[in-house]
């Protein structure tokens, strides 16, 4: 590289860094908190603004593949919690695509007129239960699982159902006190979704919650933090962790095991919508179609595999017999203010045994 080209590269890099700082300040000023941000410059003038709950290490391989096929499109990728993403879109923040694991919050955005309609041959191929009014689209289905530290279960029978899990935890308080982790539904949109759906589907949920409360369970915002603490031995198990994050960690962390309970499994649909404030509609549609075709995978590894278009409603993405949580108005039941307050009060009472 000649001196002139090198100097030009430095100026471009410095300019991009400066724009990144300005961009972060602009997002923060709009009244919601971000967890991270990365700019992927393209060769053209189009910049696709994406807000997502997916960690960058999960999403970046897809971004790189998408840009290889669409080099003219730059990508401004912002990560935020599901609650903050919901707040951002409701506040009119300028994003072209919103991707979230909290499908109930996403549904309310679409239902309240905050999403644009989009159709393509790819969206038309989705099963009916994975799309709503051509405004909300599921691009992966992910089961909630238990991540266990195998050493913590030494000489114990591994539970297969919630009833067996209740028995194991209740009968071994010395081993599990302070070493059980789960989502805090007060702060985690996904945690609240899992808790409410499980309470509807499984009679054992409240018994399990009471037992976790007696063991002084530790509460978390995110799957990744729970898995970190299981891997370090601070936790014996993490309950209702996203299966995709757990699968990623199994290859690199010895002593971890993933358990899918046989009595019931929550299968969450990770969804995408194009906000009403979107500007780069064509680019957003291209990325949405790519997500629906590919899911979020790393090379040949299906970290977040796509849905099987037209697949049976009764089959989960992981091959389990449990179907996904459906997209539809039923998702809004527990988002009603009084219902939410009542559920969280009951959850607090169970946890504070």
Secondary structure, 3 states (H helix, E strand, C coil): CCHHHHHHHHHHHHHHHHHHHHHHHHHHHCCCCCCEEEEECCCCCEEEEEEECCCHHHHHHHHHHHHHHCCCEEEEEEECCHHHHHHHHHCCCCCCEEEECCHHHHHHHHHCCCEECCCCHHHHCCCHHHEECCCEEEEEEEEEEEEEEHHHHCCCCCCCCHHHHHHHHHHCHHHHCCCEEEECCCCCHHHHHHHHHHHHHCCCHHHHHHHHHHCCCEEECCHHHHHHHHHHCCCCEEEEEEHHHHHHHHCCCCCEEEECCCCCCCEEEEEEEEECCCCCHHHHHHHHHHHHHHEEEECCEEEEECCCCCCCCCCCCCCCCCCCCCCCHHHHHHHCHHHHHHHHHHHHHHHCC
